[in-house]
Amino acid sequence: MFEFDQYLGFLAFLTILTIGFWLMIFLLTFVIPYWVIGANIENFKMWRAKRKAEAEQA
């Protein structure tokens, strides 16, 4: 069957695979949407301020 060092290598592989899987889930469900929504909110605020400044000039 497995020798002890092969068993440790297999456990290390499974650990790294699991960490990568959960990191990808975390990034796709929280970090990336947070970043995109935040960028859109900031762009909307800048667009609204620009529009307000142009209205005050006219």
KOLGU-4560 file (N, C-alpha, C; in nm, 3 decimals, padded with zeros to 5 digits):
<recs>
<n_xx: 00.085 n_yy: -00.119 n_zz: 00.000 ca_xx: 00.000 ca_yy: 00.000 ca_zz: 00.000 c_xx: 00.089 c_yy: 00.124 c_zz: 00.000 mol: A seq: 1 type: MET>
<n_xx: 00.061 n_yy: 00.220 n_zz: 00.086 ca_xx: 00.139 ca_yy: 00.344 ca_zz: 00.095 c_xx: 00.248 c_yy: 00.331 c_zz: 00.201 mol: A seq: 2 type: PHE>
<n_xx: 00.362 n_yy: 00.390 n_zz: 00.172 ca_xx: 00.460 ca_yy: 00.409 ca_zz: 00.278 c_xx: 00.430 c_yy: 00.541 c_zz: 00.346 mol: A seq: 3 type: GLU>
<n_xx: 00.494 n_yy: 00.565 n_zz: 00.460 ca_xx: 00.458 ca_yy: 00.682 ca_zz: 00.540 c_xx: 00.487 c_yy: 00.812 c_zz: 00.466 mol: A seq: 4 type: PHE>
<n_xx: 00.598 n_yy: 00.823 n_zz: 00.395 ca_xx: 00.629 ca_yy: 00.947 ca_zz: 00.324 c_xx: 00.533 c_yy: 00.970 c_zz: 00.207 mol: A seq: 5 type: ASP>
<n_xx: 00.488 n_yy: 00.862 n_zz: 00.143 ca_xx: 00.388 ca_yy: 00.877 ca_zz: 00.037 c_xx: 00.254 c_yy: 00.923 c_zz: 00.097 mol: A seq: 6 type: GLN>
<n_xx: 00.223 n_yy: 00.872 n_zz: 00.214 ca_xx: 00.100 ca_yy: 00.912 ca_zz: 00.283 c_xx: 00.105 c_yy: 01.060 c_zz: 00.319 mol: A seq: 7 type: TYR>
<n_xx: 00.220 n_yy: 01.109 n_zz: 00.369 ca_xx: 00.234 ca_yy: 01.250 ca_zz: 00.401 c_xx: 00.225 c_yy: 01.336 c_zz: 00.275 mol: A seq: 8 type: LEU>
<n_xx: 00.283 n_yy: 01.291 n_zz: 00.166 ca_xx: 00.273 ca_yy: 01.364 ca_zz: 00.040 c_xx: 00.131 c_yy: 01.373 c_zz: -00.009 mol: A seq: 9 type: GLY>
<n_xx: 00.058 n_yy: 01.263 n_zz: 00.003 ca_xx: -00.082 ca_yy: 01.261 ca_zz: -00.037 c_xx: -00.164 c_yy: 01.356 c_zz: 00.050 mol: A seq: 10 type: PHE>
<n_xx: -00.139 n_yy: 01.356 n_zz: 00.180 ca_xx: -00.210 ca_yy: 01.448 ca_zz: 00.269 c_xx: -00.175 c_yy: 01.593 c_zz: 00.237 mol: A seq: 11 type: LEU>
<n_xx: -00.049 n_yy: 01.621 n_zz: 00.206 ca_xx: -00.010 ca_yy: 01.757 ca_zz: 00.168 c_xx: -00.081 c_yy: 01.798 c_zz: 00.040 mol: A seq: 12 type: ALA>
<n_xx: -00.088 n_yy: 01.707 n_zz: -00.058 ca_xx: -00.158 ca_yy: 01.736 ca_zz: -00.182 c_xx: -00.306 c_yy: 01.766 c_zz: -00.157 mol: A seq: 13 type: PHE>
<n_xx: -00.372 n_yy: 01.685 n_zz: -00.078 ca_xx: -00.513 ca_yy: 01.709 ca_zz: -00.048 c_xx: -00.533 c_yy: 01.840 c_zz: 00.027 mol: A seq: 14 type: LEU>
<n_xx: -00.442 n_yy: 01.873 n_zz: 00.118 ca_xx: -00.452 ca_yy: 01.997 ca_zz: 00.193 c_xx: -00.440 c_yy: 02.117 c_zz: 00.099 mol: A seq: 15 type: THR>
<n_xx: -00.341 n_yy: 02.116 n_zz: 00.012 ca_xx: -00.322 ca_yy: 02.227 ca_zz: -00.082 c_xx: -00.440 c_yy: 02.237 c_zz: -00.178 mol: A seq: 16 type: ILE>
<n_xx: -00.489 n_yy: 02.126 n_zz: -00.226 ca_xx: -00.606 ca_yy: 02.125 ca_zz: -00.314 c_xx: -00.728 c_yy: 02.183 c_zz: -00.245 mol: A seq: 17 type: LEU>
<n_xx: -00.751 n_yy: 02.145 n_zz: -00.120 ca_xx: -00.866 ca_yy: 02.195 ca_zz: -00.045 c_xx: -00.854 c_yy: 02.345 c_zz: -00.017 mol: A seq: 18 type: THR>
<n_xx: -00.734 n_yy: 02.389 n_zz: 00.022 ca_xx: -00.713 ca_yy: 02.531 ca_zz: 00.046 c_xx: -00.737 c_yy: 02.610 c_zz: -00.082 mol: A seq: 19 type: ILE>
<n_xx: -00.687 n_yy: 02.562 n_zz: -00.194 ca_xx: -00.709 ca_yy: 02.628 ca_zz: -00.322 c_xx: -00.856 c_yy: 02.634 c_zz: -00.359 mol: A seq: 20 type: GLY>
<n_xx: -00.927 n_yy: 02.526 n_zz: -00.335 ca_xx: -01.070 ca_yy: 02.523 ca_zz: -00.366 c_xx: -01.146 c_yy: 02.627 c_zz: -00.285 mol: A seq: 21 type: PHE>
<n_xx: -01.123 n_yy: 02.631 n_zz: -00.155 ca_xx: -01.197 ca_yy: 02.725 ca_zz: -00.071 c_xx: -01.153 c_yy: 02.869 c_zz: -00.096 mol: A seq: 22 type: TRP>
<n_xx: -01.026 n_yy: 02.889 n_zz: -00.131 ca_xx: -00.981 ca_yy: 03.023 ca_zz: -00.166 c_xx: -01.052 c_yy: 03.071 c_zz: -00.293 mol: A seq: 23 type: LEU>
<n_xx: -01.066 n_yy: 02.984 n_zz: -00.391 ca_xx: -01.134 ca_yy: 03.021 ca_zz: -00.515 c_xx: -01.282 c_yy: 03.052 c_zz: -00.488 mol: A seq: 24 type: MET>
<n_xx: -01.347 n_yy: 02.971 n_zz: -00.405 ca_xx: -01.486 ca_yy: 02.998 ca_zz: -00.370 c_xx: -01.498 c_yy: 03.134 c_zz: -00.300 mol: A seq: 25 type: ILE>
<n_xx: -01.407 n_yy: 03.162 n_zz: -00.206 ca_xx: -01.410 ca_yy: 03.288 ca_zz: -00.133 c_xx: -01.389 c_yy: 03.406 c_zz: -00.228 mol: A seq: 26 type: PHE>
<n_xx: -01.293 n_yy: 03.394 n_zz: -00.320 ca_xx: -01.267 ca_yy: 03.503 ca_zz: -00.412 c_xx: -01.384 c_yy: 03.528 c_zz: -00.506 mol: A seq: 27 type: LEU>
<n_xx: -01.443 n_yy: 03.422 n_zz: -00.558 ca_xx: -01.551 ca_yy: 03.437 ca_zz: -00.655 c_xx: -01.682 c_yy: 03.483 c_zz: -00.593 mol: A seq: 28 type: LEU>
<n_xx: -01.703 n_yy: 03.454 n_zz: -00.465 ca_xx: -01.832 ca_yy: 03.490 ca_zz: -00.405 c_xx: -01.826 c_yy: 03.615 c_zz: -00.320 mol: A seq: 29 type: THR>
<n_xx: -01.708 n_yy: 03.659 n_zz: -00.277 ca_xx: -01.702 ca_yy: 03.776 ca_zz: -00.191 c_xx: -01.609 c_yy: 03.884 c_zz: -00.243 mol: A seq: 30 type: PHE>
<n_xx: -01.485 n_yy: 03.853 n_zz: -00.265 ca_xx: -01.384 ca_yy: 03.955 ca_zz: -00.294 c_xx: -01.409 c_yy: 04.022 c_zz: -00.429 mol: A seq: 31 type: VAL>
<n_xx: -01.427 n_yy: 03.944 n_zz: -00.534 ca_xx: -01.444 ca_yy: 04.003 ca_zz: -00.668 c_xx: -01.575 c_yy: 04.082 c_zz: -00.678 mol: A seq: 32 type: ILE>
<n_xx: -01.690 n_yy: 04.030 n_zz: -00.631 ca_xx: -01.810 ca_yy: 04.114 ca_zz: -00.635 c_xx: -01.798 c_yy: 04.241 c_zz: -00.551 mol: A seq: 33 type: PRO>
<n_xx: -01.733 n_yy: 04.233 n_zz: -00.435 ca_xx: -01.712 ca_yy: 04.350 ca_zz: -00.351 c_xx: -01.630 c_yy: 04.455 c_zz: -00.425 mol: A seq: 34 type: TYR>
<n_xx: -01.526 n_yy: 04.411 n_zz: -00.493 ca_xx: -01.439 ca_yy: 04.501 ca_zz: -00.568 c_xx: -01.515 c_yy: 04.565 c_zz: -00.685 mol: A seq: 35 type: TRP>
<n_xx: -01.590 n_yy: 04.487 n_zz: -00.760 ca_xx: -01.663 ca_yy: 04.538 ca_zz: -00.875 c_xx: -01.773 c_yy: 04.635 c_zz: -00.832 mol: A seq: 36 type: VAL>
<n_xx: -01.849 n_yy: 04.600 n_zz: -00.730 ca_xx: -01.958 ca_yy: 04.687 ca_zz: -00.683 c_xx: -01.900 c_yy: 04.816 c_zz: -00.627 mol: A seq: 37 type: ILE>
<n_xx: -01.791 n_yy: 04.806 n_zz: -00.551 ca_xx: -01.728 ca_yy: 04.927 ca_zz: -00.496 c_xx: -01.677 c_yy: 05.019 c_zz: -00.605 mol: A seq: 38 type: GLY>
<n_xx: -01.617 n_yy: 04.963 n_zz: -00.709 ca_xx: -01.568 ca_yy: 05.044 ca_zz: -00.820 c_xx: -01.684 c_yy: 05.112 c_zz: -00.892 mol: A seq: 39 type: ALA>
<n_xx: -01.795 n_yy: 05.041 n_zz: -00.910 ca_xx: -01.911 ca_yy: 05.101 ca_zz: -00.975 c_xx: -01.971 c_yy: 05.213 c_zz: -00.892 mol: A seq: 40 type: ASN>
<n_xx: -01.976 n_yy: 05.196 n_zz: -00.761 ca_xx: -02.029 ca_yy: 05.301 ca_zz: -00.674 c_xx: -01.940 c_yy: 05.425 c_zz: -00.681 mol: A seq: 41 type: ILE>
<n_xx: -01.807 n_yy: 05.405 n_zz: -00.678 ca_xx: -01.716 ca_yy: 05.519 ca_zz: -00.686 c_xx: -01.729 c_yy: 05.591 c_zz: -00.821 mol: A seq: 42 type: GLU>
<n_xx: -01.741 n_yy: 05.516 n_zz: -00.930 ca_xx: -01.760 ca_yy: 05.578 ca_zz: -01.062 c_xx: -01.891 c_yy: 05.655 c_zz: -01.069 mol: A seq: 43 type: ASN>
<n_xx: -01.996 n_yy: 05.601 n_zz: -01.008 ca_xx: -02.124 ca_yy: 05.671 ca_zz: -01.007 c_xx: -02.115 c_yy: 05.802 c_zz: -00.929 mol: A seq: 44 type: PHE>
<n_xx: -02.043 n_yy: 05.799 n_zz: -00.814 ca_xx: -02.026 ca_yy: 05.921 ca_zz: -00.735 c_xx: -01.948 c_yy: 06.027 c_zz: -00.814 mol: A seq: 45 type: LYS>
<n_xx: -01.843 n_yy: 05.985 n_zz: -00.883 ca_xx: -01.766 ca_yy: 06.081 ca_zz: -00.963 c_xx: -01.850 c_yy: 06.135 c_zz: -01.078 mol: A seq: 46 type: MET>
<n_xx: -01.928 n_yy: 06.049 n_zz: -01.143 ca_xx: -02.015 ca_yy: 06.093 ca_zz: -01.254 c_xx: -02.118 c_yy: 06.193 c_zz: -01.204 mol: A seq: 47 type: TRP>
<n_xx: -02.176 n_yy: 06.165 n_zz: -01.085 ca_xx: -02.277 ca_yy: 06.256 ca_zz: -01.030 c_xx: -02.215 c_yy: 06.390 c_zz: -00.990 mol: A seq: 48 type: ARG>
<n_xx: -02.094 n_yy: 06.389 n_zz: -00.934 ca_xx: -02.027 ca_yy: 06.513 ca_zz: -00.896 c_xx: -01.992 c_yy: 06.594 c_zz: -01.020 mol: A seq: 49 type: ALA>
<n_xx: -01.948 n_yy: 06.525 n_zz: -01.127 ca_xx: -01.915 ca_yy: 06.594 ca_zz: -01.252 c_xx: -02.041 c_yy: 06.658 c_zz: -01.312 mol: A seq: 50 type: LYS>
<n_xx: -02.150 n_yy: 06.585 n_zz: -01.310 ca_xx: -02.275 ca_yy: 06.637 ca_zz: -01.363 c_xx: -02.323 c_yy: 06.757 c_zz: -01.281 mol: A seq: 51 type: ARG>
<n_xx: -02.307 n_yy: 06.750 n_zz: -01.150 ca_xx: -02.349 ca_yy: 06.860 ca_zz: -01.062 c_xx: -02.263 c_yy: 06.984 c_zz: -01.087 mol: A seq: 52 type: LYS>
<n_xx: -02.130 n_yy: 06.963 n_zz: -01.107 ca_xx: -02.040 ca_yy: 07.076 ca_zz: -01.134 c_xx: -02.074 c_yy: 07.142 c_zz: -01.268 mol: A seq: 53 type: ALA>
<n_xx: -02.108 n_yy: 07.061 n_zz: -01.368 ca_xx: -02.145 ca_yy: 07.117 ca_zz: -01.499 c_xx: -02.276 c_yy: 07.193 c_zz: -01.490 mol: A seq: 54 type: GLU>
<n_xx: -02.369 n_yy: 07.147 n_zz: -01.407 ca_xx: -02.496 ca_yy: 07.218 ca_zz: -01.391 c_xx: -02.477 c_yy: 07.351 c_zz: -01.321 mol: A seq: 55 type: ALA>
<n_xx: -02.384 n_yy: 07.358 n_zz: -01.227 ca_xx: -02.359 ca_yy: 07.482 ca_zz: -01.156 c_xx: -02.291 c_yy: 07.584 c_zz: -01.247 mol: A seq: 56 type: GLU>
<n_xx: -02.212 n_yy: 07.540 n_zz: -01.344 ca_xx: -02.144 ca_yy: 07.631 ca_zz: -01.436 c_xx: -02.242 c_yy: 07.691 c_zz: -01.536 mol: A seq: 57 type: GLN>
<n_xx: -02.339 n_yy: 07.613 n_zz: -01.577 ca_xx: -02.433 ca_yy: 07.660 ca_zz: -01.680 c_xx: -02.537 c_yy: 07.755 c_zz: -01.628 mol: A seq: 58 type: ALA>
</recs>
